[in-house]
């Protein structure tokens, strides 16, 4: 079992820089998600790790072996890397057994292909062809093929993107379990925040050609390094306030606060992060800050409630059966400390910035 270490990796196409100094340490046996917006360079990074393309500068180590540097370029077939592309990319003219055993020597195919198909729960479809399997089954075959070469690391390029939403969660859970049982270090690139946060041990956010933050899903979600990352990693309420050293004055009242790294000088204008699930809705007249519901988005298991309070528009995640309706007067209270950063001029004037993807009216 090996980890992977990336140091100061750069890559440009023509004069356009894509990666501008990527540093990443993937522990042995871990499942790491590289999360970034479309066009952020995720696939480029994966191709450099696999050895398909050379970097302009930087190094890659797999375990204790240097496979990429200014003086060394180990070919992909000698890196002990398994690669799972989007949509599996199975050979349509080969059986499932033939696909899985494609990279194996003939003497090893009979014994090892059966074991691999059993590992991914497809031992009974060895003689079928890819078109005879569901999309989820095809992805599991692609994982079995990647594992056939006994890789040190498996690289996956958004392998669940083409699956239906109802199937995606179950297939990615299956794949994660397969990789766990195989004790294989895995790297997944994705632009899906829910996917990265739900299945990865570590989440590395790729932004502006670098890793902006790397940590556990809980760390990057609850303690993002700045307000831009807070917005990218899920729904967020970003408010302006003033920090006095202990409490921060906001539209929701004076709240306990914590900062990400360095202590913040006081008094100081700050930007405040409050996640929608950290706000509770109460009846009008109860203790808390008074507001009015402007919109409710019902999702069954929960609802996203939009509340206007003191000129700020907040989003609150509430129980789906709470019976809340537009126009209702409510009170809001928060749970736990809020995360703060020293405010930029733009953030200080942005009373009640709301993040997340645009929502249908």
N, C-alpha and C positions, 0 to 999 in steps of 0.2 A: 504494500500500500504506500503510495507516494503522494506528496503534495506538489504544489506548483508555485513558483515565485517569478513574478514579472517585475523588472526594474527599468524605469525610465524609457518606456517603449514609445517610439515615434513612428508615424506613418503619414505620408502625404501622397496625394494623387495629382499629378501635374504640379500646380502651385497651391493646391488647396490642402491645408493641414487637416487631418482627420483625428489622429491621436497625437497628443502633444506632451507626453511624459507620463504614461500609465505605470503606476506602481500597485502591485496586488500580491497578497500572500494568501494562498489557498491551502488550508491545513489538510493533511492526509485523511482520507475517509470522509471528508465533509461534502455537503451539497451546497454549492455557492451559486447564487443568481447574480448575473450582471444585468442591471436594470438601467434602461435609458430610453429616451424618446426615439422615434423613428429618425434615422439619419444621424444618430449620435456616434456611430462607429462601432456598435456592438459586434456586428458580423465581421467587420474588418479585424477587430481584436481577436475573434475566434479563429479566423483564418491564419493570423500570425502565430497563434499558439499551436495550431495544427501543423504549421510549416508550409501551408499552401502558398503563402506570399512572404517575402522577406520584409522585415522592418527597415526603416531608414537608420534607426539607431535604437540601442537598448538590448536587453538580454532576457532570456527565458530559461528557467531551470525546471526540470521535472525530477522531483526527488533531489538527488545529489548530482544529477547529470545536467551539464550545460548543453542545451540543444540549439540555442540561438545567441549570437553576440556579433560584434563587428567582425570577428575573425572566423566564426563557426556558424554553419547552417546545416543542421541534421535534417535529412529528407523526411517527409511525413511518414513513410513506411517504416522508418527506423526509430520513430519517437515513442512507440507503444501508446498511441493515442487512438481512442475510439471516437468516431464522429457520427452524430445523428443529425442529418439536415432536415429542413422543413419538409413536411409531407412524406418523410421516410425515404423517398427516392429508391424504392425497391425495383429490381429488374423484373419487368412484366412477363418475360419469357421463361423465367426460372420458377420452380416450385418454392415453397416457403423453406424447405430444407436446403434447396440449392442456394437461395439468397443468404441464409445464415452461414452456410459453409463456404461461401464464395472465396473468402480470404484465407481458408485453411488448406493445409496440405491434405492430399487425398487420404492418406493413412489415418489422419486424425478426424476426418469428417464424420464417419459413422458413429463413433462413440460420443464426440463432443457436441454435435448438432442436436442430438436427442436430449442431452443434459441441458443445453441452453434453452431449447423450446420448453422443456419442463419447468425451467426456472421462470420463464415469462408466462407460464400457464397456457401454452399453446402446443402441447405435445401431441394433440390429436389432429392437427391440421398440417402436418409436415408435407403431405402430398398435394395440397391445394396450391393455387396460384394467387398472387396478390389481389386480383380483381374479385376473388371469391371471399375476401375478408372485409370486415368493417374497417373504418378509418382508425379506430382505437386499436384493433388487432394488428393492423399494419404498422402502427407506431411501436408496438411491443416487439414485432419482428425486427424492426430497425434497431431497437435497443439490443436485442439478442445478437444481431449481426455485429454491432459495435463491440459487444463483449467477447465475441468469438476470438479476437486476437489477443485476449488477456491483457487489456490495456492498463497502463498506470493511471490514466485519466480519461474520462469520457466527456466530450464536448457536445453540447446540444444547442442547435440554432433554432430557437422558437419552434420546437417540434409539435406543439399543441395548437398553434395558431389556426390551422385549417379545420380543426374539429368543431362540431356544434357545441354551443355553450353547455348544453345538458350533459354532454359526454366528456368535456374537457377536464372537469374536476376529477372524475373517477379515473381517467386515463393517467393524468399526472400523478395521482396518488399511487396507482399501480406501478408506474415507472420509478417513482421514488422508492417504493418498497423493493423493487427488483434490484436497484443499485445498492440499497442498504444490504440486502442479502448477499450480493456479490462483493461487498466490502470495497467498492470502487469510488474513488474521488470523482466528483462530477461537477461540471460547470454548465449552467444553463443561461443563455442570453434571452431576454424577453423585454417587451415594452409594457407588459401587463403588471401593474403594481400588486393587484390581488394575488396573482400567481406567484410572484417573487416572495411576498410576505408570508404566504400560506405554506409553502413547501421547503423553503431554503433554510439552511443553518446560518448562512451569512448572506447579506445583501450588499453588493457593491454598486453604487450609483455612478454611472458614467455620464459626465457632463463637461462640455467644452474641451473634449479630448483628454480628460483626466478622471481619475476616481475622486469624486467630490466627497464621498463618505462611504465607509465600509463598517458594518457591524451586524449584530443580530437583527432579525426583523423588529423586535421590540425596541432596540436602541435607535434604529434609523427612523422608526415611526414616531416614537415618543420624544426623541431628542435629536431632531434634524439639525444640521449645522447652520442653516439659515432659513429665511422665510421662503425662498424659491424652492428649496428641497421640501419644505413642509407642504407647499402646494402640490408639488409633483407626487408626493407619497400618499395622497388621499385627500378627502374633504377636510378643509381647515377654515377656521375663523381667525383672521389676522386683524387685530385691533391696535389702535394707537393708545398709549398711556404714558404715565410718569412713574418711575421707580424711585422709592425713597430709601432703599437699603433693605427693607423687609417686605413691604407690600407694594403693589402696583395699582395705581388709580386707573380704573377703566369704566366703560359704560355699564358694566355689570357690578360696579362697586369696587371696593379695595380688596384685592385678592393676594394670596400668598404666591410668591414667584420663585423660579429657579432659572439660572442661566446655563448656557451650554458648556462653556469652558472657563474663560477668564472672568473674574468678578467684574461687575459693571459699576462704574463710578456713579455717585449720587449727588444731588438729584439728576435724573437722566431721562430724556424722552426715549421710549422703547417701543418696539413692535412685539405684540403678545400673540402667542399661539394657543388657541383653545380648540381642541378637537370636538366635533359635534356630539360624540358620545360622552364627553365630560360635562355637558350641560344638562340639567334637569328642568323639566317644565312643571310648574305648579299652578294652582288655581289663582285667579285674580284676588289680591288682598293678602295672599300668604307672604311670608318673609322672602325677600329677594328683590331683584330689579324688575320693574314693571315694563311690559311690552305688549305688542299686538301681533297676532299671527297674520301673515300676508298670503301664505301659500302652504299647502300640505301635499307632499308626494308620497303616495301609498305604495309600499312594496310588498305587502303581505306580512312578512316576518317583522318588518319595522317600517317607520315612516320618517321622511326628512321634512322637518317642520321649519319654515322660514319665519323668523320673528324680527320685527322692527323694534328697536329699543334705543331711545335717545339718539336718533339719527343714524344708528348703525343697523345693518342687516345681518343677522346671524342665522346659521343653520344648526339645527338640533336634531340628533338622532333619537327617536322615541319609539316606544312600543307600537306595533301596528294597530293594536286595538284600543289605543288611548282615547279615541273619540274626539280628537282635536280637529277644529275647523277654522277656515279663514275668517278673520274678523274677531275672533275670541281674544279677550284680554287675559294675559297670563303673567306669571312671574318666573324669572329664571335664576337658578343658582348653579354654582360650579362645584365639581368634585376634584380634589387634589390640587397641587400647585400648577401654575401656568408657566410655560417656557417663554423666556424673553430674550430679545437681542437689542443692542443699541440701535436706535432708529435712524434710518436715512431720512433726508428731507422728504422724499416721496412717501415713505412709510408713515412719517409723522402726520402727514396731511390726509392719509388714506384711512379715514375713520370707518372701520368696519369693512375692510377688504374681504371679499369672499373668494375662495379658490375652488379648484376641482374642475372637471369637464363641464362645458355648457350644458345646462339642463333644459329639457323641453318645457315650455310653459303649460 
